[in-house]
Amino acid sequence: MEVRLVSDLFKALLVDIGNSQIKYARVNDMSDLTDIKCCQHPEELTAYISSVNQVLVSSVGHVTQVEELQCLCERLNKSCKVINTEAATLGIKCAYEKYQTLGVDRWLVILAAREITQLPVAVIDLGTANTCDIVINNQHLGGWIAPGFSLMRESLLSNTQKVFVDTNMPVNLEIGNTTENCVNYGCLASQTGFVVMAEKYLKNKYDDYFVLVTGGGQNSLSLQDNKKILFFPNLVLRGLFRLI
């Protein structure tokens, strides 16, 4: 059996258990966050867990998968820390009086955002749900939650007669000429508007600011020309990195 010295191990395995897949990165420093991988089941992480000093986990729900991961870490004699939202972390204060009800994914992107910029910031995560959180100085002010692209599309299919959809994800925002295209472009327009309104909110209140966008839904947005809107592959993992 190969014996690893402590100095040979990576600092941590960062794990983001999402609604559709598990995203993870084995890290020593920030540059390692460019190598983000995905899997479906915790046991697929066995080799990665063996090669790190500790495991940090973010999960909204998915209790069974968290428990499986904890058992796996225990079997491999590795520290496993499941991160929860706190009233304050790293000097950043949560807006919620009942801070436990703020999803830990939102809390982690807030932590990541404040490490990226000290300016007023809206941090947006486009996934199953679209979330926006505003942070000024080290105070989280609150934000918005709306259905993500897939939920919007599924809602139209389930609750509207004579509307049908396909599974295509539009590459750019266009005008539809079939019902399927109209639904897809309409959902994308709503998702784009979510980001645009966050930028407008900050612009009306502050001289300088940024909007940070993460999550899989960012790939179809046509907002790259706006220098105030910055895109990141996974701010949840970047937030976890701050807690190593």
C-alpha positions as CSV (number, residue, x, y, z in Angstrom):
1,M,0.0,0.0,0.0
2,E,1.3,3.5,-0.9
3,V,2.0,5.6,2.2
4,R,1.6,9.3,1.8
5,L,3.5,11.8,3.9
6,V,1.5,14.7,5.3
7,S,3.5,17.0,3.1
8,D,2.5,15.1,0.0
9,L,-1.2,15.7,0.7
10,F,-3.3,18.4,-0.8
11,K,-4.6,20.9,1.8
12,A,-8.3,20.1,1.2
13,L,-11.0,18.7,-0.9
14,L,-13.8,21.3,-1.4
15,V,-17.2,19.7,-2.1
16,D,-20.4,21.5,-3.3
17,I,-23.4,19.1,-3.2
18,G,-25.9,20.7,-5.6
19,N,-29.3,19.7,-6.9
20,S,-28.1,18.0,-10.0
21,Q,-24.5,17.0,-9.3
22,I,-21.6,17.2,-6.9
23,K,-18.8,19.6,-7.8
24,Y,-15.4,19.4,-6.2
25,A,-11.9,20.6,-6.3
26,R,-8.7,19.4,-4.7
27,V,-6.8,22.5,-3.6
28,N,-3.5,23.8,-2.2
29,D,-4.0,27.4,-3.4
30,M,-6.6,29.5,-5.2
31,S,-5.2,28.6,-8.7
32,D,-6.4,25.0,-8.1
33,L,-10.0,26.2,-8.3
34,T,-9.7,26.3,-12.1
35,D,-9.8,22.4,-12.0
36,I,-13.3,21.8,-10.9
37,K,-14.7,18.3,-11.5
38,C,-18.2,16.8,-11.2
39,C,-19.7,13.5,-10.1
40,Q,-23.0,12.0,-9.0
41,H,-22.2,10.0,-5.9
42,P,-20.0,10.6,-2.9
43,E,-18.2,7.2,-3.2
44,E,-16.7,8.5,-6.5
45,L,-14.6,10.9,-4.3
46,T,-12.8,8.1,-2.4
47,A,-9.4,8.5,-4.2
48,Y,-9.6,12.3,-3.8
49,I,-10.4,12.1,-0.1
50,S,-7.4,9.8,0.4
51,S,-5.1,12.4,-1.1
52,V,-6.1,15.4,1.1
53,N,-5.7,16.6,4.7
54,Q,-9.3,17.6,5.2
55,V,-12.7,17.8,3.4
56,L,-15.0,20.8,3.5
57,V,-18.6,20.4,2.4
58,S,-21.4,22.6,1.3
59,S,-24.9,21.2,0.9
60,V,-28.4,22.6,0.8
61,G,-30.5,19.6,1.8
62,H,-29.2,16.3,0.4
63,V,-28.8,14.9,4.0
64,T,-28.2,11.4,2.7
65,Q,-25.3,12.3,0.5
66,V,-23.7,14.4,3.3
67,E,-24.0,11.4,5.6
68,E,-22.5,9.1,3.0
69,L,-19.6,11.5,2.6
70,Q,-19.1,11.8,6.4
71,C,-19.0,8.0,6.7
72,L,-16.5,7.8,3.9
73,C,-14.2,10.4,5.5
74,E,-14.4,8.5,8.8
75,R,-13.5,5.3,7.2
76,L,-10.5,7.0,5.6
77,N,-9.6,8.8,8.8
78,K,-10.0,12.2,7.3
79,S,-11.5,15.3,8.9
80,C,-14.8,16.3,7.3
81,K,-16.3,19.7,8.1
82,V,-19.9,20.5,6.9
83,I,-20.2,24.2,6.6
84,N,-23.3,26.0,7.9
85,T,-24.4,29.6,7.7
86,E,-23.4,31.7,10.7
87,A,-24.5,35.1,12.0
88,A,-21.0,36.4,11.1
89,T,-18.0,34.8,9.4
90,L,-14.7,36.5,8.6
91,G,-16.2,39.7,9.8
92,I,-19.1,39.6,7.4
93,K,-22.5,39.9,9.0
94,C,-25.7,38.1,7.8
95,A,-28.8,40.1,7.1
96,Y,-31.2,37.4,8.3
97,E,-32.2,37.5,12.0
98,K,-32.8,33.7,11.6
99,Y,-29.4,33.3,9.9
100,Q,-29.8,29.5,9.8
101,T,-32.5,29.9,7.2
102,L,-30.1,31.5,4.7
103,G,-28.9,28.7,2.3
104,V,-25.2,27.9,2.9
105,D,-24.6,28.2,-0.8
106,R,-25.7,31.8,-0.7
107,W,-23.5,32.4,2.4
108,L,-20.4,31.0,0.7
109,V,-20.8,33.1,-2.4
110,I,-21.1,36.1,-0.2
111,L,-17.8,35.2,1.5
112,A,-16.2,34.7,-1.9
113,A,-17.5,38.0,-3.2
114,R,-16.1,40.0,-0.3
115,E,-12.7,38.4,-0.9
116,I,-12.9,39.4,-4.6
117,T,-13.9,43.1,-4.1
118,Q,-14.5,45.5,-1.2
119,L,-16.8,47.6,-3.4
120,P,-20.6,47.4,-3.0
121,V,-21.4,44.1,-4.7
122,A,-24.3,42.0,-5.9
123,V,-23.4,38.3,-6.1
124,I,-25.7,36.2,-8.2
125,D,-25.9,32.4,-8.5
126,L,-27.8,31.1,-11.5
127,G,-28.8,27.5,-10.9
128,T,-32.0,25.5,-10.0
129,A,-33.0,28.7,-8.2
130,N,-31.5,32.1,-9.1
131,T,-30.3,34.0,-6.1
132,C,-28.9,37.5,-5.6
133,D,-27.3,38.9,-2.5
134,I,-26.2,42.4,-1.8
135,V,-23.1,43.2,0.3
136,I,-22.1,46.7,1.4
137,N,-18.9,47.0,3.4
138,N,-19.0,43.8,5.5
139,Q,-22.8,43.8,5.9
140,H,-25.1,41.5,3.9
141,L,-28.2,43.5,3.2
142,G,-30.4,40.6,1.8
143,G,-31.4,39.8,-1.7
144,W,-33.7,38.0,-4.1
145,I,-34.7,34.5,-4.9
146,A,-36.4,33.5,-8.2
147,P,-36.9,30.3,-10.2
148,G,-33.9,29.3,-12.3
149,F,-34.1,28.6,-16.1
150,S,-35.2,25.0,-15.8
151,L,-37.8,25.7,-13.1
152,M,-39.3,28.5,-15.2
153,R,-39.6,26.3,-18.2
154,E,-41.0,23.4,-16.2
155,S,-43.6,25.7,-14.6
156,L,-44.9,26.7,-18.0
157,L,-45.1,23.1,-19.2
158,S,-47.0,22.0,-16.0
159,N,-49.4,25.0,-15.5
160,T,-50.2,26.3,-19.0
161,Q,-52.4,24.6,-21.5
162,K,-51.2,24.4,-25.1
163,V,-47.7,25.3,-24.2
164,F,-45.0,22.8,-24.9
165,V,-41.2,22.9,-24.5
166,D,-38.1,21.1,-25.5
167,T,-34.8,20.5,-23.6
168,N,-32.6,22.9,-25.6
169,M,-30.7,25.6,-23.8
170,P,-30.4,28.7,-26.0
171,V,-26.9,29.9,-26.7
172,N,-27.9,33.5,-27.2
173,L,-31.0,35.6,-26.6
174,E,-33.1,35.8,-29.8
175,I,-36.8,36.1,-30.8
176,G,-38.6,32.8,-31.0
177,N,-40.7,31.7,-34.0
178,T,-42.0,28.4,-32.5
179,T,-43.6,27.8,-29.1
180,E,-40.6,25.9,-28.0
181,N,-38.2,28.7,-28.9
182,C,-40.5,31.4,-27.4
183,V,-40.4,29.5,-24.1
184,N,-36.7,29.0,-24.1
185,Y,-35.9,32.6,-25.1
186,G,-38.5,34.0,-22.7
187,C,-37.0,32.1,-19.8
188,L,-33.5,33.3,-20.8
189,A,-34.8,36.9,-21.0
190,S,-36.2,36.6,-17.5
191,Q,-32.9,35.2,-16.2
192,T,-30.9,37.9,-18.0
193,G,-33.2,40.5,-16.5
194,F,-32.5,39.2,-13.0
195,V,-28.8,40.1,-13.5
196,V,-29.6,43.4,-15.3
197,M,-31.9,44.6,-12.4
198,A,-29.2,43.8,-9.8
199,E,-26.8,45.9,-11.8
200,K,-29.3,48.7,-12.1
201,Y,-30.1,48.6,-8.3
202,L,-26.4,49.1,-7.4
203,K,-25.9,51.8,-10.2
204,N,-28.8,53.8,-8.7
205,K,-27.3,53.8,-5.3
206,Y,-23.5,53.7,-5.6
207,D,-20.8,55.4,-7.6
208,D,-18.8,52.2,-8.0
209,Y,-19.8,48.6,-7.6
210,F,-19.6,45.1,-9.2
211,V,-22.0,42.3,-10.0
212,L,-20.5,38.9,-9.7
213,V,-22.2,36.0,-11.5
214,T,-21.7,32.3,-10.9
215,G,-23.6,29.0,-11.6
216,G,-24.4,27.1,-14.7
217,G,-27.0,29.5,-15.9
218,Q,-24.3,32.1,-16.7
219,N,-23.2,30.4,-19.9
220,S,-26.1,31.8,-22.1
221,L,-26.0,35.4,-20.8
222,S,-24.9,38.0,-23.3
223,L,-23.6,40.5,-20.8
224,Q,-19.9,40.2,-21.2
225,D,-19.5,43.7,-22.6
226,N,-20.7,45.2,-19.3
227,K,-17.5,45.8,-17.4
228,K,-19.4,45.9,-14.1
229,I,-20.5,42.3,-14.4
230,L,-17.9,39.6,-13.8
231,F,-18.3,35.9,-14.3
232,F,-16.9,33.0,-12.2
233,P,-17.1,29.2,-12.6
234,N,-18.0,28.4,-9.0
235,L,-18.1,30.9,-6.1
236,V,-19.4,28.3,-3.7
237,L,-16.1,26.5,-3.8
238,R,-14.2,29.7,-3.7
239,G,-16.1,30.6,-0.5
240,L,-15.2,27.2,1.0
241,F,-11.6,27.9,0.1
242,R,-11.7,30.9,2.5
243,L,-12.5,28.6,5.4
244,I,-9.6,26.2,5.1
